[in-house]
């Protein structure tokens, strides 16, 4: 049950439903998770500065159980997600930052319980 959160100073129009569907497919494939388990949230139009510049940028956070727990895994995830974001949002790689967070099953609630019991 991965969670993908995007913060950006790009306008909401940059994040169409089609973009969200493509991002869902991309991140699900990168993480080896089914699309129907993905959760995406986009916060557009934020006042942001990355590397001393307010030029268009994205910070994307991925939180997941069991797939973001090593440097080698995250290096692979990063390459796939960067390729997608640079292509779809016309940003250079230096304007994109990814953050990976490892979740434990007891930290994710679903259906009135936590993933440890599902």
Secondary structure, DSSP 8 states (H G I E B T S, - for coil): --EEEEEESS-GGGS-HHHHHHHHHHHHHHHT--GGG-EEEEE-S----BTTB-SS-EEEEEEEESSSSSHHHHHHHHHHHHHHHHHHH---GGGEEEEEEEE-GGG-EETTEEGGG-
